[in-house]
Amino acid sequence: MSRMEDINNHQKTILVVEDDKNLNDAMQRGLKKIGFATEVCFDGQQGLNKMKEKTYDGILLDLMMPIKDGFDVLAERSATKNASTPVYVLTALGEEKCEHAREMGAKKTFVKSQMSPAEVFESIRKDLEG
C-alpha cells in the first residue's frame, strides 16, 4: 500500500473527555458506530496528558469535570500536539458558557438538553469528513 493510500484509509480518532461514565460510554459507542476510533478519559488533566502524547482528528469535550474543567483544557491545549485540532464541546451549561467556549477556541458547542447524541455525532462526522 502506498503512503497516500495509507493516509486516505486512516481511521479518524476522536478523544472523548467526559467525566460521566455512562455518557462517556455512549459517546464512544455512537462515534464508533459512524466510523471513528475513540480514546477516552474522565477529567481534563487526563485529556491534556493524552493531547500532549498524540494528535487527534477531533476532541469531544465536556466543560464541567473534576481536576481540570473543559475551559482549562481549552486554555492549555495550545501547549499540546492538538493546538489546531477541532474541539467539539458537549455540555449541560447554557448558551453563555458555550459562547465563552467558542471564544476560547471550540469549533462547535452542543447543549446536551437541546440535541440528541445522534445529531451531535452527525454534525461532527460532517465537519471532519468535509
Phi and psi in radians as a Rosetta constraint file:
Dihedral C 1 N 2 CA 2 C 2 CIRCULARHARMONIC -1.316 0.35
Dihedral N 2 CA 2 C 2 N 3 CIRCULARHARMONIC 2.862 0.35
Dihedral C 2 N 3 CA 3 C 3 CIRCULARHARMONIC -1.061 0.35
Dihedral N 3 CA 3 C 3 N 4 CIRCULARHARMONIC -0.693 0.35
Dihedral C 3 N 4 CA 4 C 4 CIRCULARHARMONIC -1.126 0.35
Dihedral N 4 CA 4 C 4 N 5 CIRCULARHARMONIC -0.727 0.35
Dihedral C 4 N 5 CA 5 C 5 CIRCULARHARMONIC -1.102 0.35
Dihedral N 5 CA 5 C 5 N 6 CIRCULARHARMONIC -0.686 0.35
Dihedral C 5 N 6 CA 6 C 6 CIRCULARHARMONIC -1.078 0.35
Dihedral N 6 CA 6 C 6 N 7 CIRCULARHARMONIC -0.764 0.35
Dihedral C 6 N 7 CA 7 C 7 CIRCULARHARMONIC -1.111 0.35
Dihedral N 7 CA 7 C 7 N 8 CIRCULARHARMONIC -0.763 0.35
Dihedral C 7 N 8 CA 8 C 8 CIRCULARHARMONIC -1.166 0.35
Dihedral N 8 CA 8 C 8 N 9 CIRCULARHARMONIC -0.499 0.35
Dihedral C 8 N 9 CA 9 C 9 CIRCULARHARMONIC -1.576 0.35
Dihedral N 9 CA 9 C 9 N 10 CIRCULARHARMONIC -0.005 0.35
Dihedral C 9 N 10 CA 10 C 10 CIRCULARHARMONIC -1.045 0.35
Dihedral N 10 CA 10 C 10 N 11 CIRCULARHARMONIC 2.156 0.35
Dihedral C 10 N 11 CA 11 C 11 CIRCULARHARMONIC -1.371 0.35
Dihedral N 11 CA 11 C 11 N 12 CIRCULARHARMONIC 2.186 0.35
Dihedral C 11 N 12 CA 12 C 12 CIRCULARHARMONIC -1.195 0.35
Dihedral N 12 CA 12 C 12 N 13 CIRCULARHARMONIC 2.449 0.35
Dihedral C 12 N 13 CA 13 C 13 CIRCULARHARMONIC -2.018 0.35
Dihedral N 13 CA 13 C 13 N 14 CIRCULARHARMONIC 2.272 0.35
Dihedral C 13 N 14 CA 14 C 14 CIRCULARHARMONIC -1.900 0.35
Dihedral N 14 CA 14 C 14 N 15 CIRCULARHARMONIC 2.293 0.35
Dihedral C 14 N 15 CA 15 C 15 CIRCULARHARMONIC -1.574 0.35
Dihedral N 15 CA 15 C 15 N 16 CIRCULARHARMONIC 2.112 0.35
Dihedral C 15 N 16 CA 16 C 16 CIRCULARHARMONIC -1.750 0.35
Dihedral N 16 CA 16 C 16 N 17 CIRCULARHARMONIC 2.067 0.35
Dihedral C 16 N 17 CA 17 C 17 CIRCULARHARMONIC -2.037 0.35
Dihedral N 17 CA 17 C 17 N 18 CIRCULARHARMONIC 1.685 0.35
Dihedral C 17 N 18 CA 18 C 18 CIRCULARHARMONIC -2.601 0.35
Dihedral N 18 CA 18 C 18 N 19 CIRCULARHARMONIC 2.195 0.35
Dihedral C 18 N 19 CA 19 C 19 CIRCULARHARMONIC -1.427 0.35
Dihedral N 19 CA 19 C 19 N 20 CIRCULARHARMONIC -0.355 0.35
Dihedral C 19 N 20 CA 20 C 20 CIRCULARHARMONIC -1.384 0.35
Dihedral N 20 CA 20 C 20 N 21 CIRCULARHARMONIC 1.980 0.35
Dihedral C 20 N 21 CA 21 C 21 CIRCULARHARMONIC -1.017 0.35
Dihedral N 21 CA 21 C 21 N 22 CIRCULARHARMONIC -0.772 0.35
Dihedral C 21 N 22 CA 22 C 22 CIRCULARHARMONIC -1.111 0.35
Dihedral N 22 CA 22 C 22 N 23 CIRCULARHARMONIC -0.753 0.35
Dihedral C 22 N 23 CA 23 C 23 CIRCULARHARMONIC -1.194 0.35
Dihedral N 23 CA 23 C 23 N 24 CIRCULARHARMONIC -0.680 0.35
Dihedral C 23 N 24 CA 24 C 24 CIRCULARHARMONIC -1.031 0.35
Dihedral N 24 CA 24 C 24 N 25 CIRCULARHARMONIC -0.818 0.35
Dihedral C 24 N 25 CA 25 C 25 CIRCULARHARMONIC -1.047 0.35
Dihedral N 25 CA 25 C 25 N 26 CIRCULARHARMONIC -0.756 0.35
Dihedral C 25 N 26 CA 26 C 26 CIRCULARHARMONIC -1.126 0.35
Dihedral N 26 CA 26 C 26 N 27 CIRCULARHARMONIC -0.688 0.35
Dihedral C 26 N 27 CA 27 C 27 CIRCULARHARMONIC -1.108 0.35
Dihedral N 27 CA 27 C 27 N 28 CIRCULARHARMONIC -0.781 0.35
Dihedral C 27 N 28 CA 28 C 28 CIRCULARHARMONIC -1.009 0.35
Dihedral N 28 CA 28 C 28 N 29 CIRCULARHARMONIC -0.883 0.35
Dihedral C 28 N 29 CA 29 C 29 CIRCULARHARMONIC -1.059 0.35
Dihedral N 29 CA 29 C 29 N 30 CIRCULARHARMONIC -0.789 0.35
Dihedral C 29 N 30 CA 30 C 30 CIRCULARHARMONIC -1.121 0.35
Dihedral N 30 CA 30 C 30 N 31 CIRCULARHARMONIC -0.744 0.35
Dihedral C 30 N 31 CA 31 C 31 CIRCULARHARMONIC -1.203 0.35
Dihedral N 31 CA 31 C 31 N 32 CIRCULARHARMONIC -0.683 0.35
Dihedral C 31 N 32 CA 32 C 32 CIRCULARHARMONIC -1.120 0.35
Dihedral N 32 CA 32 C 32 N 33 CIRCULARHARMONIC -0.652 0.35
Dihedral C 32 N 33 CA 33 C 33 CIRCULARHARMONIC -1.062 0.35
Dihedral N 33 CA 33 C 33 N 34 CIRCULARHARMONIC -0.555 0.35
Dihedral C 33 N 34 CA 34 C 34 CIRCULARHARMONIC -1.746 0.35
Dihedral N 34 CA 34 C 34 N 35 CIRCULARHARMONIC 0.241 0.35
Dihedral C 34 N 35 CA 35 C 35 CIRCULARHARMONIC 1.812 0.35
Dihedral N 35 CA 35 C 35 N 36 CIRCULARHARMONIC 0.111 0.35
Dihedral C 35 N 36 CA 36 C 36 CIRCULARHARMONIC -1.672 0.35
Dihedral N 36 CA 36 C 36 N 37 CIRCULARHARMONIC 2.561 0.35
Dihedral C 36 N 37 CA 37 C 37 CIRCULARHARMONIC -1.466 0.35
Dihedral N 37 CA 37 C 37 N 38 CIRCULARHARMONIC 2.687 0.35
Dihedral C 37 N 38 CA 38 C 38 CIRCULARHARMONIC -2.328 0.35
Dihedral N 38 CA 38 C 38 N 39 CIRCULARHARMONIC 2.647 0.35
Dihedral C 38 N 39 CA 39 C 39 CIRCULARHARMONIC -2.228 0.35
Dihedral N 39 CA 39 C 39 N 40 CIRCULARHARMONIC 2.601 0.35
Dihedral C 39 N 40 CA 40 C 40 CIRCULARHARMONIC -2.300 0.35
Dihedral N 40 CA 40 C 40 N 41 CIRCULARHARMONIC 2.737 0.35
Dihedral C 40 N 41 CA 41 C 41 CIRCULARHARMONIC -2.676 0.35
Dihedral N 41 CA 41 C 41 N 42 CIRCULARHARMONIC 2.937 0.35
Dihedral C 41 N 42 CA 42 C 42 CIRCULARHARMONIC -2.092 0.35
Dihedral N 42 CA 42 C 42 N 43 CIRCULARHARMONIC 0.098 0.35
Dihedral C 42 N 43 CA 43 C 43 CIRCULARHARMONIC -2.701 0.35
Dihedral N 43 CA 43 C 43 N 44 CIRCULARHARMONIC 2.895 0.35
Dihedral C 43 N 44 CA 44 C 44 CIRCULARHARMONIC -1.124 0.35
Dihedral N 44 CA 44 C 44 N 45 CIRCULARHARMONIC -0.590 0.35
Dihedral C 44 N 45 CA 45 C 45 CIRCULARHARMONIC -1.168 0.35
Dihedral N 45 CA 45 C 45 N 46 CIRCULARHARMONIC -0.742 0.35
Dihedral C 45 N 46 CA 46 C 46 CIRCULARHARMONIC -1.043 0.35
Dihedral N 46 CA 46 C 46 N 47 CIRCULARHARMONIC -0.727 0.35
Dihedral C 46 N 47 CA 47 C 47 CIRCULARHARMONIC -1.051 0.35
Dihedral N 47 CA 47 C 47 N 48 CIRCULARHARMONIC -0.823 0.35
Dihedral C 47 N 48 CA 48 C 48 CIRCULARHARMONIC -1.101 0.35
Dihedral N 48 CA 48 C 48 N 49 CIRCULARHARMONIC -0.690 0.35
Dihedral C 48 N 49 CA 49 C 49 CIRCULARHARMONIC -1.047 0.35
Dihedral N 49 CA 49 C 49 N 50 CIRCULARHARMONIC -0.792 0.35
Dihedral C 49 N 50 CA 50 C 50 CIRCULARHARMONIC -1.136 0.35
Dihedral N 50 CA 50 C 50 N 51 CIRCULARHARMONIC -0.668 0.35
Dihedral C 50 N 51 CA 51 C 51 CIRCULARHARMONIC -1.187 0.35
Dihedral N 51 CA 51 C 51 N 52 CIRCULARHARMONIC -0.380 0.35
Dihedral C 51 N 52 CA 52 C 52 CIRCULARHARMONIC -1.400 0.35
Dihedral N 52 CA 52 C 52 N 53 CIRCULARHARMONIC -0.424 0.35
Dihedral C 52 N 53 CA 53 C 53 CIRCULARHARMONIC -1.562 0.35
Dihedral N 53 CA 53 C 53 N 54 CIRCULARHARMONIC -0.564 0.35
Dihedral C 53 N 54 CA 54 C 54 CIRCULARHARMONIC -2.553 0.35
Dihedral N 54 CA 54 C 54 N 55 CIRCULARHARMONIC 2.621 0.35
Dihedral C 54 N 55 CA 55 C 55 CIRCULARHARMONIC -1.652 0.35
Dihedral N 55 CA 55 C 55 N 56 CIRCULARHARMONIC 2.321 0.35
Dihedral C 55 N 56 CA 56 C 56 CIRCULARHARMONIC -1.902 0.35
Dihedral N 56 CA 56 C 56 N 57 CIRCULARHARMONIC 2.833 0.35
Dihedral C 56 N 57 CA 57 C 57 CIRCULARHARMONIC -1.456 0.35
Dihedral N 57 CA 57 C 57 N 58 CIRCULARHARMONIC -0.440 0.35
Dihedral C 57 N 58 CA 58 C 58 CIRCULARHARMONIC -2.846 0.35
Dihedral N 58 CA 58 C 58 N 59 CIRCULARHARMONIC 2.776 0.35
Dihedral C 58 N 59 CA 59 C 59 CIRCULARHARMONIC -2.271 0.35
Dihedral N 59 CA 59 C 59 N 60 CIRCULARHARMONIC 2.184 0.35
Dihedral C 59 N 60 CA 60 C 60 CIRCULARHARMONIC -1.792 0.35
Dihedral N 60 CA 60 C 60 N 61 CIRCULARHARMONIC 2.025 0.35
Dihedral C 60 N 61 CA 61 C 61 CIRCULARHARMONIC -2.195 0.35
Dihedral N 61 CA 61 C 61 N 62 CIRCULARHARMONIC 2.258 0.35
Dihedral C 61 N 62 CA 62 C 62 CIRCULARHARMONIC -1.471 0.35
Dihedral N 62 CA 62 C 62 N 63 CIRCULARHARMONIC 2.705 0.35
Dihedral C 62 N 63 CA 63 C 63 CIRCULARHARMONIC -1.636 0.35
Dihedral N 63 CA 63 C 63 N 64 CIRCULARHARMONIC -0.649 0.35
Dihedral C 63 N 64 CA 64 C 64 CIRCULARHARMONIC -1.708 0.35
Dihedral N 64 CA 64 C 64 N 65 CIRCULARHARMONIC 1.801 0.35
Dihedral C 64 N 65 CA 65 C 65 CIRCULARHARMONIC -2.519 0.35
Dihedral N 65 CA 65 C 65 N 66 CIRCULARHARMONIC 2.813 0.35
Dihedral C 65 N 66 CA 66 C 66 CIRCULARHARMONIC -1.317 0.35
Dihedral N 66 CA 66 C 66 N 67 CIRCULARHARMONIC 2.924 0.35
Dihedral C 66 N 67 CA 67 C 67 CIRCULARHARMONIC 1.148 0.35
Dihedral N 67 CA 67 C 67 N 68 CIRCULARHARMONIC -1.249 0.35
Dihedral C 67 N 68 CA 68 C 68 CIRCULARHARMONIC -2.261 0.35
Dihedral N 68 CA 68 C 68 N 69 CIRCULARHARMONIC 2.329 0.35
Dihedral C 68 N 69 CA 69 C 69 CIRCULARHARMONIC -1.544 0.35
Dihedral N 69 CA 69 C 69 N 70 CIRCULARHARMONIC -3.132 0.35
Dihedral C 69 N 70 CA 70 C 70 CIRCULARHARMONIC -1.101 0.35
Dihedral N 70 CA 70 C 70 N 71 CIRCULARHARMONIC -0.564 0.35
Dihedral C 70 N 71 CA 71 C 71 CIRCULARHARMONIC -1.161 0.35
Dihedral N 71 CA 71 C 71 N 72 CIRCULARHARMONIC -0.664 0.35
Dihedral C 71 N 72 CA 72 C 72 CIRCULARHARMONIC -1.076 0.35
Dihedral N 72 CA 72 C 72 N 73 CIRCULARHARMONIC -0.749 0.35
Dihedral C 72 N 73 CA 73 C 73 CIRCULARHARMONIC -1.075 0.35
Dihedral N 73 CA 73 C 73 N 74 CIRCULARHARMONIC -0.802 0.35
Dihedral C 73 N 74 CA 74 C 74 CIRCULARHARMONIC -1.070 0.35
Dihedral N 74 CA 74 C 74 N 75 CIRCULARHARMONIC -0.710 0.35
Dihedral C 74 N 75 CA 75 C 75 CIRCULARHARMONIC -1.200 0.35
Dihedral N 75 CA 75 C 75 N 76 CIRCULARHARMONIC -0.565 0.35
Dihedral C 75 N 76 CA 76 C 76 CIRCULARHARMONIC -1.773 0.35
Dihedral N 76 CA 76 C 76 N 77 CIRCULARHARMONIC -0.083 0.35
Dihedral C 76 N 77 CA 77 C 77 CIRCULARHARMONIC -1.192 0.35
Dihedral N 77 CA 77 C 77 N 78 CIRCULARHARMONIC -0.345 0.35
Dihedral C 77 N 78 CA 78 C 78 CIRCULARHARMONIC -1.111 0.35
Dihedral N 78 CA 78 C 78 N 79 CIRCULARHARMONIC -0.345 0.35
Dihedral C 78 N 79 CA 79 C 79 CIRCULARHARMONIC -1.602 0.35
Dihedral N 79 CA 79 C 79 N 80 CIRCULARHARMONIC 0.206 0.35
Dihedral C 79 N 80 CA 80 C 80 CIRCULARHARMONIC -2.003 0.35
Dihedral N 80 CA 80 C 80 N 81 CIRCULARHARMONIC -3.131 0.35
Dihedral C 80 N 81 CA 81 C 81 CIRCULARHARMONIC -1.329 0.35
Dihedral N 81 CA 81 C 81 N 82 CIRCULARHARMONIC 0.004 0.35
Dihedral C 81 N 82 CA 82 C 82 CIRCULARHARMONIC -2.055 0.35
Dihedral N 82 CA 82 C 82 N 83 CIRCULARHARMONIC 0.549 0.35
Dihedral C 82 N 83 CA 83 C 83 CIRCULARHARMONIC -1.037 0.35
Dihedral N 83 CA 83 C 83 N 84 CIRCULARHARMONIC -0.535 0.35
Dihedral C 83 N 84 CA 84 C 84 CIRCULARHARMONIC -1.954 0.35
Dihedral N 84 CA 84 C 84 N 85 CIRCULARHARMONIC 0.119 0.35
Dihedral C 84 N 85 CA 85 C 85 CIRCULARHARMONIC -1.215 0.35
Dihedral N 85 CA 85 C 85 N 86 CIRCULARHARMONIC 2.343 0.35
Dihedral C 85 N 86 CA 86 C 86 CIRCULARHARMONIC -1.128 0.35
Dihedral N 86 CA 86 C 86 N 87 CIRCULARHARMONIC 2.317 0.35
Dihedral C 86 N 87 CA 87 C 87 CIRCULARHARMONIC -1.940 0.35
Dihedral N 87 CA 87 C 87 N 88 CIRCULARHARMONIC 2.246 0.35
Dihedral C 87 N 88 CA 88 C 88 CIRCULARHARMONIC -1.967 0.35
Dihedral N 88 CA 88 C 88 N 89 CIRCULARHARMONIC 2.047 0.35
Dihedral C 88 N 89 CA 89 C 89 CIRCULARHARMONIC -1.643 0.35
Dihedral N 89 CA 89 C 89 N 90 CIRCULARHARMONIC 2.255 0.35
Dihedral C 89 N 90 CA 90 C 90 CIRCULARHARMONIC -2.098 0.35
Dihedral N 90 CA 90 C 90 N 91 CIRCULARHARMONIC 2.025 0.35
Dihedral C 90 N 91 CA 91 C 91 CIRCULARHARMONIC -2.514 0.35
Dihedral N 91 CA 91 C 91 N 92 CIRCULARHARMONIC 2.758 0.35
Dihedral C 91 N 92 CA 92 C 92 CIRCULARHARMONIC -1.570 0.35
Dihedral N 92 CA 92 C 92 N 93 CIRCULARHARMONIC -0.156 0.35
Dihedral C 92 N 93 CA 93 C 93 CIRCULARHARMONIC -1.288 0.35
Dihedral N 93 CA 93 C 93 N 94 CIRCULARHARMONIC 2.823 0.35
Dihedral C 93 N 94 CA 94 C 94 CIRCULARHARMONIC -1.432 0.35
Dihedral N 94 CA 94 C 94 N 95 CIRCULARHARMONIC -3.027 0.35
Dihedral C 94 N 95 CA 95 C 95 CIRCULARHARMONIC -1.086 0.35
Dihedral N 95 CA 95 C 95 N 96 CIRCULARHARMONIC -0.599 0.35
Dihedral C 95 N 96 CA 96 C 96 CIRCULARHARMONIC -1.071 0.35
Dihedral N 96 CA 96 C 96 N 97 CIRCULARHARMONIC -0.766 0.35
Dihedral C 96 N 97 CA 97 C 97 CIRCULARHARMONIC -1.202 0.35
Dihedral N 97 CA 97 C 97 N 98 CIRCULARHARMONIC -0.618 0.35
Dihedral C 97 N 98 CA 98 C 98 CIRCULARHARMONIC -1.108 0.35
Dihedral N 98 CA 98 C 98 N 99 CIRCULARHARMONIC -0.738 0.35
Dihedral C 98 N 99 CA 99 C 99 CIRCULARHARMONIC -1.083 0.35
Dihedral N 99 CA 99 C 99 N 100 CIRCULARHARMONIC -0.730 0.35
Dihedral C 99 N 100 CA 100 C 100 CIRCULARHARMONIC -1.080 0.35
Dihedral N 100 CA 100 C 100 N 101 CIRCULARHARMONIC -0.728 0.35
Dihedral C 100 N 101 CA 101 C 101 CIRCULARHARMONIC -1.084 0.35
Dihedral N 101 CA 101 C 101 N 102 CIRCULARHARMONIC -0.716 0.35
Dihedral C 101 N 102 CA 102 C 102 CIRCULARHARMONIC -1.139 0.35
Dihedral N 102 CA 102 C 102 N 103 CIRCULARHARMONIC -0.688 0.35
Dihedral C 102 N 103 CA 103 C 103 CIRCULARHARMONIC -1.080 0.35
Dihedral N 103 CA 103 C 103 N 104 CIRCULARHARMONIC -0.514 0.35
Dihedral C 103 N 104 CA 104 C 104 CIRCULARHARMONIC -1.515 0.35
Dihedral N 104 CA 104 C 104 N 105 CIRCULARHARMONIC 0.012 0.35
Dihedral C 104 N 105 CA 105 C 105 CIRCULARHARMONIC 2.057 0.35
Dihedral N 105 CA 105 C 105 N 106 CIRCULARHARMONIC -0.041 0.35
Dihedral C 105 N 106 CA 106 C 106 CIRCULARHARMONIC -1.129 0.35
Dihedral N 106 CA 106 C 106 N 107 CIRCULARHARMONIC 2.392 0.35
Dihedral C 106 N 107 CA 107 C 107 CIRCULARHARMONIC -1.314 0.35
Dihedral N 107 CA 107 C 107 N 108 CIRCULARHARMONIC -0.788 0.35
Dihedral C 107 N 108 CA 108 C 108 CIRCULARHARMONIC -2.462 0.35
Dihedral N 108 CA 108 C 108 N 109 CIRCULARHARMONIC 2.662 0.35
Dihedral C 108 N 109 CA 109 C 109 CIRCULARHARMONIC -2.235 0.35
Dihedral N 109 CA 109 C 109 N 110 CIRCULARHARMONIC 2.526 0.35
Dihedral C 109 N 110 CA 110 C 110 CIRCULARHARMONIC -2.307 0.35
Dihedral N 110 CA 110 C 110 N 111 CIRCULARHARMONIC 2.251 0.35
Dihedral C 110 N 111 CA 111 C 111 CIRCULARHARMONIC -1.580 0.35
Dihedral N 111 CA 111 C 111 N 112 CIRCULARHARMONIC 2.167 0.35
Dihedral C 111 N 112 CA 112 C 112 CIRCULARHARMONIC -0.925 0.35
Dihedral N 112 CA 112 C 112 N 113 CIRCULARHARMONIC -0.661 0.35
Dihedral C 112 N 113 CA 113 C 113 CIRCULARHARMONIC -1.371 0.35
Dihedral N 113 CA 113 C 113 N 114 CIRCULARHARMONIC -0.167 0.35
Dihedral C 113 N 114 CA 114 C 114 CIRCULARHARMONIC -1.872 0.35
Dihedral N 114 CA 114 C 114 N 115 CIRCULARHARMONIC -0.179 0.35
Dihedral C 114 N 115 CA 115 C 115 CIRCULARHARMONIC -2.416 0.35
Dihedral N 115 CA 115 C 115 N 116 CIRCULARHARMONIC 2.516 0.35
Dihedral C 115 N 116 CA 116 C 116 CIRCULARHARMONIC -1.356 0.35
Dihedral N 116 CA 116 C 116 N 117 CIRCULARHARMONIC 2.711 0.35
Dihedral C 116 N 117 CA 117 C 117 CIRCULARHARMONIC -0.952 0.35
Dihedral N 117 CA 117 C 117 N 118 CIRCULARHARMONIC -0.679 0.35
Dihedral C 117 N 118 CA 118 C 118 CIRCULARHARMONIC -1.065 0.35
Dihedral N 118 CA 118 C 118 N 119 CIRCULARHARMONIC -0.673 0.35
Dihedral C 118 N 119 CA 119 C 119 CIRCULARHARMONIC -1.161 0.35
Dihedral N 119 CA 119 C 119 N 120 CIRCULARHARMONIC -0.678 0.35
Dihedral C 119 N 120 CA 120 C 120 CIRCULARHARMONIC -1.105 0.35
Dihedral N 120 CA 120 C 120 N 121 CIRCULARHARMONIC -0.842 0.35
Dihedral C 120 N 121 CA 121 C 121 CIRCULARHARMONIC -1.070 0.35
Dihedral N 121 CA 121 C 121 N 122 CIRCULARHARMONIC -0.755 0.35
Dihedral C 121 N 122 CA 122 C 122 CIRCULARHARMONIC -1.117 0.35
Dihedral N 122 CA 122 C 122 N 123 CIRCULARHARMONIC -0.695 0.35
Dihedral C 122 N 123 CA 123 C 123 CIRCULARHARMONIC -1.106 0.35
Dihedral N 123 CA 123 C 123 N 124 CIRCULARHARMONIC -0.760 0.35
Dihedral C 123 N 124 CA 124 C 124 CIRCULARHARMONIC -1.134 0.35
Dihedral N 124 CA 124 C 124 N 125 CIRCULARHARMONIC -0.767 0.35
Dihedral C 124 N 125 CA 125 C 125 CIRCULARHARMONIC -1.032 0.35
Dihedral N 125 CA 125 C 125 N 126 CIRCULARHARMONIC -0.855 0.35
Dihedral C 125 N 126 CA 126 C 126 CIRCULARHARMONIC -1.060 0.35
Dihedral N 126 CA 126 C 126 N 127 CIRCULARHARMONIC -0.705 0.35
Dihedral C 126 N 127 CA 127 C 127 CIRCULARHARMONIC -1.163 0.35
Dihedral N 127 CA 127 C 127 N 128 CIRCULARHARMONIC -0.785 0.35
Dihedral C 127 N 128 CA 128 C 128 CIRCULARHARMONIC -1.428 0.35
Dihedral N 128 CA 128 C 128 N 129 CIRCULARHARMONIC -0.395 0.35
Dihedral C 128 N 129 CA 129 C 129 CIRCULARHARMONIC -1.688 0.35
Dihedral N 129 CA 129 C 129 N 130 CIRCULARHARMONIC -0.001 0.35
